[in-house]
Amino acid sequence: MMSYRPKVRVMAQPQPDQALHMRLWAVGSIAAIALLAAHDARAQTASNIIVSHGFNEYGDLKYPSDFPHLDYVNPAAPKGGEISISADGSFDSMNPFATLSGTPGSLSSVMYERMMDSTDDEVGSYYCLLCTTLEYPADQAWVIFNLRDDVTFSDGTPMTSQDVVFTHNLFAEQGTPSFRAGITQLVTGAEALDDYTVKFTFNPESPRRGRVSQMANTIVMPQDWFEESGARLDESRLNTAPGTGPYMVDSVDPGRQIIYRRNPDYWGQTHPINIGRANFDTIRVEYFADSSAAFEAFKAGEFTFRRENSSINWATSYDFPAIDQGWVVRDTLADGTLPAATGFVFNLRREKLQDRNVRLALGLMYNFTWTNDNLQYGLFQQRSSFWENDRLRAAGQPAGRELEMLDTVRAMLPEAIFTEDAFMPHTSGDRPLDRDNLRRALDLMEQAGFTPGNDGMLRDADGRTLDIEFLETRQSFDRIITPYIENLQRLGVNATYNRVDPPQYQARTQSNDYDMIFGAYSSGLQEGTGIEQKYGCEDRDDVFNPAGFCSAAVDALAKFVTGADDYEEMAAGVRAIDRVMRQDYFMVPTWYLGANWVAYFDMYEYPENLPEFGLGYLDYWWFNQGKADALIAAGALR
């Protein structure tokens, strides 16, 4: 497949008549005085202005400006039918942006499109969706989006650059604290140059990398709706602002069900990037108290598509009548995405978890080998890295550019970072309690000032036990966490397991009120400014940083990532950060799958060439009406 580079226009110091000509070229014929005023905003001294239909921070674009459709979709996929999925727990809001107020419904952001769309067969590429082209200088001091003039919200009103600026300002004022801080530090100006041209100017002190890609992810909502309704972005509410996307809310039964329906007047249905996508007429989400109840409902046909995440279910429970009759397909599909960095997260905000030796000792009591072999049917692999792939995972001892970066913060790091291989998770034996790891853990606890008393409980110099509460809400995790708790108790830790209902779990995790949870950090094959939000000290209390991790060395190394000029420089910075974070051990790494387990009633189809980085079951799968009719006739579905 060929790759495509953006066009570069070399602009000399513009004169008034040249400025008018360039402005006419960019946005069409409008009043000359307006053109000249607008061009003042983009007049640059001898700079390269890049004009393109897409953007990739570090490489070429796969698709040219005239591509007919994405390679991995079926352009002839029929429209119609319904796909239904499940969600656990409950919801009391349809505002996905109020993460600190209420529990948003599943898929509640599906109505809102971003300025540019990413693809599932590339890393880091964005293509104009709400825009026709974007323009930016080589130093990314600003970016201009030339908007499409045919985009409408689901209520039929046109989208303009005023809506873009309004939504940007709304998020800067009422978004999550970490987003507000990040976006206000990045963007110093948002201007509607005319109805279909919008410009974002960046803080010259901000990292150059990540500027354009951040604004490519700009969501657009209608200014009029917010002004007329008085709604806020940070409030829990059931009413939703119209979006420009292919789906809109059809009905909401709070805590029970949400139905989204395809907008028959969707503006973008013939856009090349949308061909073969958004194929279902409706997407139905059914809520259940827990995953066990959801599974029973799936077997009964109450919903029709399930992504399985329980190894015991996958190994032992797919023997129900609908499987035996051939009504339900059970399949394992490839997954090339980067697995989330999952594990047992230590809340570093707790003083009792500040000592790394304590964390290492607690981690040694988790037995991946026995858990995987006996409770997870040997289906998983043990995770070692926060970026579990060959591109970005630290390995061996640091060398080359990675070592040079680490040398800049050597005074902040233990010497082991430089003299030993990247920290790997401990190995365990085939019994629930590994005796060697128990002895190592006791030694580490002694180094941390804890010694066992006559009752076997570890106590510090003041006679206090080490009390650790595991907080969880999913019943399916009982069988995983309970043996871990028992091992910790054998060590002499006063460990307890507290499974609470979803609202209480959300309230406690949002307020960082826990000792340990099973949590995750999301990582990407291409990192930018988001790495500071996930792992930076400034945002240590953010929802994206469940451990409250903070490292001056990581803060410094993140500058190499955000300032990288090419992918290899970025990758070296990520590997350096991965090495430091694994050494700091603020999470007990657990497992990852590297595949997709899916089960569905046999009326859905998907492209033969599914992309490396996506499953797309709500996106580019489609409904087969004939198969659905056969299932109904057989009594499989009502």
C-alpha positions in Angstrom: 0.0 0.0 0.0 1.4 3.4 -1.0 1.7 6.1 1.6 0.8 9.7 1.1 2.5 12.8 2.4 0.7 16.1 3.0 1.3 18.9 0.6 3.6 21.6 1.8 3.1 25.2 0.6 6.2 27.4 1.1 4.9 30.9 1.8 7.0 34.0 1.5 6.2 37.2 3.4 2.7 37.8 2.0 1.7 41.0 0.4 -2.0 42.2 0.6 -2.9 40.9 -2.9 -1.1 37.6 -2.3 -2.8 37.2 1.0 -6.2 37.7 -0.7 -5.4 35.1 -3.3 -4.3 32.5 -0.7 -7.4 33.1 1.4 -9.6 32.8 -1.7 -7.9 29.5 -2.4 -8.5 28.2 1.1 -12.1 29.0 1.7 -13.7 30.3 -1.4 -14.9 33.7 -2.5 -16.1 35.9 0.3 -16.0 39.6 1.0 -12.4 40.9 0.5 -12.2 42.8 3.7 -13.2 39.8 5.7 -10.6 37.7 3.8 -7.9 40.2 4.6 -8.8 40.4 8.3 -8.9 36.6 8.5 -5.6 36.2 6.8 -3.9 38.4 9.3 -4.4 35.5 11.7 -2.4 33.1 9.5 0.2 35.4 8.0 3.7 33.9 8.8 7.2 35.0 8.0 8.7 32.7 5.5 7.3 29.5 6.9 6.2 26.1 5.5 2.4 25.8 5.6 1.3 22.2 5.4 -2.1 21.5 3.9 -3.6 18.0 4.1 -6.7 15.9 4.3 -5.1 14.0 7.2 -2.4 14.1 9.9 0.1 11.7 11.4 2.6 12.9 13.9 5.4 10.6 13.0 4.8 9.1 9.6 3.0 9.1 6.3 -0.7 8.6 5.8 -1.9 5.4 4.3 -5.0 6.8 2.5 -4.8 9.5 -0.2 -7.3 12.4 -0.3 -9.5 10.6 -2.8 -9.7 7.2 -1.2 -13.1 5.6 -1.8 -13.4 3.8 1.5 -11.3 2.2 4.3 -9.6 -1.0 3.2 -11.1 -3.2 6.0 -14.8 -2.4 5.6 -17.4 -4.0 3.3 -18.5 -1.1 1.1 -21.6 -3.0 0.2 -22.6 -3.9 3.7 -26.4 -3.6 4.1 -28.0 -1.2 6.5 -30.6 -2.4 8.9 -31.4 -4.6 11.9 -30.4 -4.3 15.5 -27.4 -5.3 17.6 -27.9 -5.6 21.3 -25.2 -5.7 24.0 -25.1 -5.7 27.8 -23.7 -3.5 30.5 -23.3 -4.2 34.2 -24.6 -2.2 37.1 -26.7 0.9 36.5 -26.7 4.4 35.2 -28.4 7.7 36.1 -27.0 10.1 33.5 -26.7 10.4 29.7 -23.9 13.0 29.9 -20.6 11.2 29.3 -18.5 14.2 30.1 -19.6 14.6 33.8 -17.3 11.9 35.0 -17.4 13.2 38.6 -21.1 13.6 38.7 -23.4 10.6 38.2 -22.9 7.4 36.3 -23.1 7.9 32.5 -25.0 5.4 30.3 -23.0 3.0 28.1 -22.2 4.5 24.7 -23.5 7.9 25.7 -20.9 9.7 23.7 -21.8 7.9 20.5 -23.7 10.9 19.2 -20.7 13.1 19.1 -18.1 13.2 16.3 -14.6 14.5 16.4 -13.0 16.9 14.0 -10.9 14.1 12.5 -11.4 10.3 12.6 -8.8 7.7 13.2 -8.6 4.3 11.5 -8.1 0.8 12.8 -5.3 -0.2 10.4 -2.8 2.5 11.2 -1.0 3.9 14.2 -1.6 7.6 14.9 -3.3 8.7 11.6 -6.3 11.1 11.6 -8.4 12.0 8.6 -10.7 15.0 8.1 -14.3 14.2 9.0 -15.9 17.5 10.0 -13.3 19.3 8.0 -12.1 19.1 4.4 -8.5 20.0 5.1 -6.3 21.3 7.9 -3.4 23.7 7.6 -0.5 24.2 10.0 3.0 25.5 9.9 6.0 23.2 10.4 6.4 24.3 14.0 2.7 23.6 14.7 2.3 27.1 16.2 -1.3 26.9 15.1 -3.8 24.8 13.2 -6.6 25.8 10.9 -9.5 23.5 10.1 -11.4 24.2 7.0 -14.8 22.8 7.9 -17.3 21.1 5.6 -20.3 23.2 4.9 -22.8 20.3 4.9 -22.5 19.0 8.4 -25.7 19.1 10.5 -26.6 18.1 14.0 -29.2 15.5 14.5 -31.9 18.2 15.0 -31.1 19.4 11.4 -29.3 22.6 12.4 -26.0 23.3 10.6 -22.7 23.0 12.3 -20.4 26.1 12.0 -17.1 27.2 13.3 -18.9 29.1 16.1 -20.1 25.7 17.5 -16.5 24.4 17.3 -15.2 27.4 19.3 -18.1 27.2 21.8 -17.5 23.5 22.5 -13.8 24.1 23.0 -14.4 26.9 25.5 -17.1 24.8 27.2 -14.6 21.9 27.8 -12.0 24.4 28.9 -14.4 25.8 31.5 -16.4 22.7 32.6 -14.5 19.6 31.5 -12.7 17.3 34.0 -10.0 19.1 36.0 -7.1 17.4 34.2 -8.6 18.2 30.8 -9.2 21.8 31.8 -5.6 22.2 33.0 -4.2 20.5 29.9 -6.2 22.3 27.3 -5.8 25.7 28.8 -2.0 25.2 28.9 -2.0 24.0 25.3 -4.4 26.4 23.5 -4.1 30.1 23.9 -6.7 31.1 21.3 -9.7 29.6 19.5 -11.1 31.7 16.7 -13.9 31.4 14.1 -12.3 33.1 11.1 -15.5 32.7 9.3 -18.5 30.3 9.4 -16.5 27.4 8.1 -12.9 28.2 9.2 -11.6 27.8 12.7 -8.1 28.4 14.1 -6.5 27.2 17.3 -3.3 28.9 18.4 -0.9 27.0 20.7 1.1 28.1 23.6 4.7 28.4 22.3 5.9 26.9 25.6 3.8 23.7 25.2 5.3 20.6 23.6 5.1 20.8 19.8 4.2 17.1 19.4 0.6 16.4 20.2 -0.7 19.9 19.4 -2.5 19.1 16.2 -3.5 15.6 17.2 -5.1 17.0 20.3 -7.3 19.3 18.3 -8.0 16.6 15.8 -9.9 15.0 18.7 -12.1 18.1 19.2 -15.7 17.2 19.9 -18.4 19.6 18.4 -21.7 20.2 20.1 -24.3 22.9 19.3 -24.0 26.3 21.0 -27.7 27.1 20.6 -28.8 24.0 22.5 -26.6 24.8 25.5 -27.7 28.4 25.6 -31.4 27.6 25.3 -31.4 24.7 27.7 -29.0 26.1 30.3 -27.3 22.7 30.6 -23.8 22.3 31.9 -21.1 20.0 30.7 -20.2 18.9 34.3 -23.8 18.0 35.5 -25.5 14.7 35.6 -28.6 14.8 33.3 -30.7 12.5 31.1 -31.2 15.0 28.3 -28.6 15.0 25.6 -27.3 17.7 23.3 -27.7 16.9 19.6 -24.6 15.5 17.9 -23.4 15.3 14.3 -22.8 11.5 14.5 -24.7 8.7 12.8 -26.6 7.6 15.9 -28.8 9.5 18.3 -30.8 8.5 21.4 -34.0 6.8 20.7 -35.2 5.9 24.3 -33.8 5.8 27.8 -35.1 3.7 30.7 -32.8 4.9 33.5 -30.8 2.0 35.0 -32.3 -0.6 32.7 -32.0 0.1 28.9 -30.8 2.5 26.3 -31.6 2.4 22.6 -29.7 4.4 20.0 -31.0 4.6 16.5 -29.3 5.5 13.3 -30.1 9.0 12.0 -31.7 8.5 8.6 -30.7 12.1 7.7 -27.1 11.7 8.9 -25.0 14.2 6.9 -22.0 11.9 6.5 -23.4 8.6 5.3 -21.6 9.0 1.9 -18.3 10.3 3.3 -15.5 8.0 2.2 -14.4 7.3 5.8 -18.0 6.3 6.7 -18.7 3.9 3.8 -19.5 0.4 5.1 -19.8 1.7 8.7 -22.7 2.5 11.1 -24.7 -0.4 9.6 -27.2 -1.2 12.3 -30.5 0.6 12.5 -30.5 0.4 16.3 -28.0 -0.4 19.0 -29.7 -1.6 22.2 -27.9 -1.7 25.6 -29.5 -3.9 28.3 -28.3 -3.4 31.9 -27.9 -6.2 34.4 -27.0 -6.4 38.1 -23.7 -8.2 37.3 -21.9 -10.2 34.7 -23.5 -13.5 35.9 -27.0 -12.2 35.3 -25.9 -10.8 32.0 -24.6 -14.2 30.8 -27.8 -15.9 31.7 -29.7 -13.3 29.8 -27.5 -13.8 26.8 -28.1 -17.5 26.8 -31.9 -16.7 26.8 -31.5 -14.4 23.8 -32.3 -11.2 25.8 -29.4 -9.6 24.0 -27.5 -10.9 21.0 -23.8 -10.0 21.1 -21.4 -10.6 23.9 -17.7 -9.9 24.4 -16.5 -12.5 26.9 -14.0 -11.5 29.6 -14.3 -14.4 32.0 -12.0 -17.3 31.4 -14.2 -19.7 33.4 -17.2 -18.8 31.3 -15.2 -19.1 28.0 -13.7 -22.5 29.1 -16.7 -24.1 30.7 -20.1 -22.3 30.2 -20.6 -22.2 26.4 -22.5 -25.5 26.3 -26.1 -24.1 26.5 -28.9 -25.1 24.1 -28.4 -22.1 21.7 -24.8 -23.2 21.2 -25.9 -26.9 20.7 -28.5 -25.8 18.1 -26.0 -23.7 16.2 -27.9 -20.6 16.9 -24.9 -18.9 18.7 -21.5 -18.5 17.2 -18.5 -18.7 19.6 -15.3 -17.3 18.1 -11.8 -16.1 19.0 -10.7 -13.2 16.8 -7.3 -11.7 16.6 -6.5 -8.6 18.6 -3.4 -6.5 17.7 -4.3 -3.6 20.0 -2.1 -2.7 22.9 -3.5 -4.4 26.0 -4.4 -2.2 28.9 -1.9 -2.2 31.7 -4.1 -4.0 34.2 -3.2 -5.3 37.7 -3.7 -4.8 41.4 -3.1 -1.1 41.9 -1.6 0.3 45.1 -3.0 3.6 46.2 0.2 5.6 46.8 -1.7 8.3 48.5 -1.9 6.0 51.5 1.1 6.4 53.8 1.3 2.7 54.6 1.9 1.9 50.9 4.7 4.5 50.4 7.5 1.9 51.1 8.4 0.1 47.9 9.5 -3.0 50.0 6.0 -3.2 51.3 4.5 -3.1 47.8 7.0 -5.7 46.6 6.1 -8.0 49.5 2.4 -7.7 48.8 3.0 -8.3 45.2 4.9 -11.5 45.8 1.8 -13.0 47.4 0.0 -13.0 44.0 0.5 -16.2 42.2 -0.1 -15.7 38.5 1.0 -19.2 37.5 -1.4 -21.0 39.8 -4.2 -18.5 39.2 -3.9 -18.8 35.4 -3.5 -22.6 35.4 -6.2 -23.4 37.9 -8.7 -20.5 37.8 -8.2 -19.1 34.2 -7.6 -22.4 32.3 -4.2 -21.4 31.1 -5.7 -18.9 28.7 -3.7 -15.8 29.6 -0.2 -14.5 29.5 1.6 -12.6 32.3 2.0 -8.9 31.7 5.4 -7.3 32.4 5.2 -3.9 30.7 2.9 -0.9 30.7 3.3 -1.1 26.9 3.1 -4.9 26.3 4.5 -5.0 22.7 7.8 -5.1 20.9 7.6 -1.5 19.8 7.6 0.2 23.2 8.4 -2.3 26.0 11.6 -1.8 27.9 13.8 -4.9 27.7 17.2 -5.9 29.0 19.5 -3.1 30.2 19.1 0.4 28.8 21.2 1.3 25.8 21.4 3.8 23.0 19.0 6.7 23.0 17.0 5.3 25.9 20.2 5.2 28.1 21.0 8.8 27.1 17.6 9.9 28.2 17.8 8.0 31.5 21.3 9.6 32.1 19.6 13.0 32.3 17.7 11.9 35.4 20.3 9.5 36.8 20.4 11.4 40.2 16.7 10.7 40.7 16.9 7.0 40.0 18.2 3.9 41.7 21.4 2.5 40.2 19.5 -0.8 39.5 17.8 1.0 36.6 21.2 1.2 34.8 22.8 -2.1 35.9 20.0 -4.6 35.8 17.5 -5.8 33.2 14.1 -4.1 33.1 12.1 -5.1 36.2 10.0 -8.3 35.5 7.1 -9.7 37.5 8.0 -12.4 39.9 7.5 -16.0 39.0 5.5 -18.4 41.2 5.1 -22.1 41.5 2.2 -24.4 40.9 0.8 -24.3 44.4 -1.5 -21.5 45.7 1.2 -20.3 48.2 4.7 -20.2 46.8 7.0 -20.8 49.8 10.1 -19.1 48.3 8.1 -16.0 47.6 6.7 -16.1 51.1 10.2 -16.1 52.5 11.2 -13.2 50.2 8.1 -11.2 51.2 8.9 -11.7 54.9 12.4 -10.4 54.4 11.1 -7.4 52.6 8.6 -6.6 55.3 11.3 -6.9 57.9 13.4 -4.3 55.9 10.3 -2.1 56.0 10.1 -2.4 59.8 7.5 -5.1 60.2 8.1 -8.2 62.3 5.7 -11.1 63.0 4.2 -11.4 66.5 3.2 -14.4 68.5 -0.1 -14.4 66.6 1.6 -14.4 63.2 0.5 -10.9 62.4 3.1 -8.4 61.1 3.5 -5.3 63.2 5.5 -2.2 62.9 7.6 -0.6 65.7 4.5 0.9 67.2 2.7 -2.5 67.2 0.3 -1.6 64.4 -0.7 -4.2 61.9 -0.7 -3.6 58.1 -4.3 -3.3 57.2 -5.1 -3.7 53.5 -8.6 -3.5 52.0 -9.2 -4.8 48.5 -12.1 -2.9 46.9 -14.0 -4.5 44.1 -17.5 -4.5 42.6 -17.5 -7.5 40.2 -18.6 -10.8 41.6 -16.6 -12.6 38.9 -13.4 -11.4 40.6 -14.1 -13.2 43.9 -12.4 -16.4 42.8 -9.3 -14.4 41.7 -8.9 -12.1 44.7 -9.9 -14.5 47.4 -6.8 -16.7 47.0 -4.6 -13.6 46.9 -6.2 -12.4 50.2 -5.5 -15.8 51.8 -1.9 -15.6 50.8 -1.5 -12.1 52.2 -3.1 -13.3 55.5 -0.5 -16.2 55.5 2.1 -13.5 55.3 0.7 -11.8 58.3 -1.1 -8.9 56.6 -4.5 -8.0 57.9 -6.0 -8.2 54.4 -9.8 -7.9 53.8 -11.9 -8.1 50.6 -14.8 -5.7 50.3 -17.1 -6.1 47.3 -19.5 -3.2 47.1 -22.3 -2.2 44.7 -21.3 -0.2 41.6 -22.5 3.2 42.8 -20.5 2.8 46.0 -17.5 1.6 44.1 -17.6 4.5 41.7 -18.0 7.0 44.6 -15.0 5.6 46.5 -12.7 5.3 43.5 -13.6 8.8 42.3 -12.6 10.1 45.8 -9.5 7.9 45.9 -10.8 6.1 49.0 -9.2 2.7 48.7 -6.0 0.8 49.5 -6.0 -1.6 46.5 -8.2 -2.2 43.5 -8.0 -4.1 40.3 -7.4 -1.2 37.9 -5.8 -0.3 34.6 -3.8 2.3 32.8 -4.5 2.8 29.1 -1.5 3.0 26.8 -1.1 3.7 23.2 1.2 2.6 20.4 1.9 6.3 19.9 2.1 8.5 23.0 2.0 12.3 23.2 0.8 14.8 25.8 -1.6 12.3 27.3 1.3 10.5 28.9 1.6 13.4 31.3 -2.0 13.2 32.2 -1.8 9.5 33.0 1.5 9.4 34.8 2.4 13.1 35.6 2.7 14.5 39.1 0.5 17.4 38.3 -2.5 15.1 37.6 -1.7 12.4 40.3 -5.2 12.6 41.7 -6.9 12.4 38.3 -9.2 9.4 37.4 -6.7 8.3 34.8 -4.0 7.8 37.5 -5.6 5.3 40.0 -2.3 4.7 41.9 -1.7 8.4 42.4 1.7 7.7 40.9 4.2 10.6 40.8 7.8 10.6 39.8 10.0 13.7 39.0 12.1 11.4 36.8 9.0 10.4 34.7 7.9 14.0 34.5 11.3 14.9 33.0 11.4 11.9 30.7 7.9 12.7 29.4 9.3 15.9 27.8 11.3 13.6 25.5 8.1 11.9 24.4 6.1 15.1 23.9 9.0 16.8 22.1 10.0 13.9 19.9 10.7 14.6 16.2 10.2 11.0 15.1 8.7 7.7 16.2 12.0 6.2 17.4 12.7 9.2 19.6 9.2 8.9 21.1 9.6 5.1 21.5 12.9 5.6 23.3 11.3 8.0 25.7 8.4 5.6 26.4 10.8 2.7 27.0 12.7 4.8 29.5 9.4 5.7 31.3 8.3 2.0 31.2 11.6 1.0 32.8 11.2 3.5 35.7 7.6 2.8 36.4 8.1 -1.0 36.5 11.0 -0.4 38.9 8.8 1.8 41.1 6.2 -1.1 41.3 3.0 0.8 42.0 0.9 -2.0 40.4 1.1 -5.8 40.6 1.0 -6.8 36.9 -1.5 -9.6 36.2 -2.6 -10.9 32.9 -3.5 -10.1 29.3 -5.3 -12.0 26.6 -4.1 -10.7 23.2 -7.3 -11.9 21.5 -11.1 -11.2 21.4 -13.5 -13.7 22.7 -16.9 -13.1 21.1 -20.2 -14.9 21.1 -23.3 -13.8 19.1 -26.5 -15.0 17.6 -25.8 -16.1 14.1 -27.2 -13.1 12.3 -24.2 -10.8 12.2 -21.4 -10.8 9.7 -18.0 -9.0 9.5 -15.4 -8.2 6.8 -12.9 -11.0 6.1 -10.0 -8.7 6.5 -10.6 -7.3 10.0 -8.0 -4.7 10.8 -5.1 -5.2 13.2 -6.2 -2.6 15.7 -10.0 -3.0 15.8 -12.9 -5.4 16.2 -15.5 -3.0 15.1 -18.6 -5.0 16.0 -20.7 -1.8 16.6 -19.0 -0.1 13.6 -18.3 -2.2 10.5 -20.2 -5.4 11.2 -23.6 -5.8 9.7 -27.0 -7.5 10.0 -28.1 -10.4 7.9 -31.9 -10.3 7.7 -32.3 -13.8 6.3 -30.3 -15.3 9.1 -32.3 -13.3 11.6 -35.6 -14.5 10.1 -34.4 -18.1 10.4 -33.5 -17.7 14.1 -36.9 -16.3 14.8 -38.6 -19.1 12.9 -36.6 -21.7 14.9 -37.6 -20.1 18.2 -34.1 -18.9 19.0 -35.3 -15.3 19.2 -38.6 -13.5 19.6 
